[in-house]
């Protein structure tokens, strides 16, 4: 610094003191700023500025594959089109050879018109026998059409598929056929086609009911259904492989006896029946399992309805804990004797939870507690029989498509329509449950049933 030599000793001392104070002020300011930076970063300050060294770059390994790929996989091509330049854009020289640079796959539906075929049966005369012969219509049209209908089997299958699987109203099916193929079919003819398919599937429909009756476990449920504006009920029976539906005007136990065939000397259901707590199922004398999901749902609603009573939540948690322990016991290896004792222990423990509220009118838990006591012998069947589910979810899932269809169409208009709806829903839902192509399965069923109904002459 020029000019320091001219300062006196006292002036130099004063300058040093001033510089020392400045350094102290700056050090305090730096410390405050470091604390502020550490607070904003969520870390702690060490009092000194620390710069983290750059991490060494890691070598990239192979990319981990996803369990589920959401990209569309290339499909087998049904047609290949090559796009290549014939001439050079710059000089006009003719080009040839080359290799495929990239591919762009396009999926498209062909625009086709409805195929109308005139089947002409020619009569011919035999000069030796002196007779005239015409081909048999049943043999000639086998696998093409049903009876004297002018609608082919493929079209019948499509209409049944659209009505049952896609839940399309009849009028919308009519509009779709006209829009896509310029095919004009009246609403009444579509309805008659559905009736024909249901009649051809009648044998398969009865077979589904027999398979359920022979199953070791079946789930049952019912929902409201309207026929010609009158209230009725659609009943459902389900197994892991079969779904069966039937419309009845009654919701009483007589329907349960009819569908399960409990009055039959042979062929009636003798397995474990899984249902909700509806009283109509009490008529079944065999093994029953009541749905825990319904019970736990009512417990949750009771807790939400009484938020100012914490003791109800404690009681509901105890019941939930008991059910969870029973679920673990059901999936654990035990002997038949041990399972029987485990079931008795769980029943005894649930009764202990319900007993304080039995008959106590002032207790909000009374209704559910009395339900537990009434059905105590049907709540832990799944512990003793591992093949029996603890809930009725299978029947709930089976009945849901019918509920959606009811909201769309409002129901059916006649007993014949209700029967047709039940038959088609049973066979199509069963095919879907089994992972079968419902459109192709419908076509095969119509062909097979038509041959049985109208066998060809030998």
Residue pairs with C-beta under 8 A, 6 or more apart in sequence:
4 12
7 15
31 47
34 45
34 47
34 48
34 49
35 45
37 45
38 44
38 45
74 105
75 105
75 107
77 105
84 95
84 98
85 95
86 94
86 95
87 93
87 94
87 95
88 94
88 95
112 181
113 181
113 182
114 181
114 182
114 183
119 140
119 141
121 134
121 135
121 137
121 140
122 134
122 135
123 132
123 133
123 134
124 132
124 133
124 134
125 131
125 132
126 132
126 133
136 456
136 457
138 454
138 456
138 457
139 456
139 457
142 447
142 450
142 451
142 456
143 153
143 447
144 152
144 153
145 151
145 152
145 153
146 153
146 156
146 196
146 200
146 446
146 450
147 450
147 454
149 156
149 193
149 196
151 185
151 189
151 193
153 443
153 446
153 447
153 450
154 443
155 183
155 193
156 193
156 196
156 197
156 442
156 446
157 197
157 439
157 440
157 442
157 443
157 446
158 439
159 173
159 190
159 193
159 194
159 197
160 193
160 194
160 197
160 424
160 428
160 442
161 428
161 438
161 439
161 442
162 168
162 173
162 176
163 170
163 173
163 190
163 194
163 424
164 424
164 425
164 428
165 428
165 432
165 438
167 401
167 404
167 405
167 408
167 409
168 176
169 408
169 409
170 187
170 190
170 191
170 194
171 187
173 190
174 185
174 186
174 187
174 190
177 183
177 184
177 185
178 184
191 417
194 420
194 424
195 416
195 420
197 424
197 442
197 446
198 205
198 419
198 420
198 423
198 424
200 445
200 446
200 449
200 450
200 453
201 423
201 424
201 427
201 445
201 449
202 423
203 449
203 452
204 427
204 445
204 449
205 244
205 422
205 423
205 426
205 427
208 242
208 243
208 244
208 426
208 427
208 430
209 237
209 244
209 259
210 267
211 239
211 241
211 242
212 218
212 237
212 238
212 239
212 242
212 244
212 269
213 260
213 261
213 267
213 268
213 269
214 267
214 269
215 239
215 242
215 269
215 271
216 271
216 272
216 387
217 239
217 271
217 272
217 274
217 387
217 388
217 389
218 237
218 238
218 239
218 260
218 269
218 271
218 272
218 273
218 274
219 237
219 238
219 239
219 273
219 274
219 275
219 389
219 392
219 394
219 395
219 398
220 235
220 236
220 237
220 238
220 256
220 259
220 273
220 274
220 275
220 281
220 392
220 395
221 235
221 236
221 238
221 275
221 276
221 392
221 395
221 396
221 398
221 399
222 233
222 234
222 235
222 236
222 251
222 278
222 399
223 233
223 234
223 236
223 399
223 402
223 403
223 406
224 231
224 232
224 233
224 234
224 406
225 231
225 232
225 233
225 234
225 247
225 402
225 406
225 411
225 412
225 418
226 232
226 406
226 410
226 411
226 412
227 247
227 249
227 411
227 412
227 413
227 414
227 415
227 417
227 418
228 412
228 413
228 414
229 411
230 249
232 247
232 248
232 249
232 418
233 247
233 248
233 249
233 250
233 251
233 255
234 245
234 246
234 247
234 399
234 402
234 406
234 422
235 245
235 246
235 247
235 248
235 255
235 259
236 243
236 244
236 245
236 395
236 398
236 399
236 402
237 243
237 244
237 259
237 260
237 395
238 244
238 394
238 395
238 397
238 398
239 394
240 394
240 433
241 430
241 433
241 434
242 430
242 433
243 398
243 425
243 426
243 429
243 430
243 433
244 259
244 426
244 430
245 402
245 421
245 422
245 425
245 426
245 429
246 255
246 259
246 422
247 412
247 418
247 419
247 421
247 422
248 255
248 258
251 280
252 280
253 279
253 280
253 281
253 282
253 283
255 280
256 262
256 280
256 281
256 283
256 284
257 263
257 283
257 284
260 268
260 269
260 273
260 284
261 267
261 268
261 269
262 268
262 269
262 283
262 284
262 285
262 286
269 284
269 286
270 286
271 286
271 287
272 286
272 287
272 288
272 289
272 381
272 385
272 387
272 388
273 281
273 284
273 286
273 287
273 288
273 289
274 288
274 289
274 290
274 291
274 388
274 389
274 391
274 392
274 394
274 395
275 281
275 288
275 289
275 290
275 291
275 392
275 395
276 290
276 291
276 294
276 392
277 290
277 291
277 294
277 295
277 371
277 375
281 288
287 381
287 385
287 388
288 378
288 381
289 378
289 379
289 381
289 382
289 388
289 389
289 390
290 375
290 378
290 379
291 390
291 391
291 392
292 323
292 379
292 390
292 391
293 391
293 392
293 393
294 391
294 392
295 319
295 368
295 371
295 372
295 379
296 319
296 320
296 323
298 368
299 316
299 319
299 320
299 368
300 316
302 312
302 316
302 364
302 365
302 368
303 312
303 313
303 316
305 364
306 312
306 364
309 364
312 364
312 365
315 353
315 365
318 353
319 350
319 353
322 346
322 349
322 350
322 353
323 390
325 346
326 342
326 346
326 380
326 382
326 383
326 390
327 390
329 342
329 346
329 383
330 382
330 383
330 386
330 390
331 386
334 342
336 384
339 383
339 384
339 385
339 386
340 384
342 383
342 384
343 380
343 381
343 383
343 384
346 380
346 383
347 376
347 377
347 379
347 380
350 372
350 376
350 379
350 380
351 372
351 373
351 376
353 369
353 372
354 368
354 369
354 370
354 372
354 373
355 369
355 373
356 363
356 369
357 363
357 365
357 366
357 369
358 366
358 369
358 370
358 373
359 366
359 370
360 366
363 369
372 379
381 388
382 388
382 389
382 390
398 429
401 425
401 429
402 425
405 421
405 425
412 418
412 420
412 421
427 442
427 445
428 438
428 442
431 437
431 438
431 441
431 442
432 438
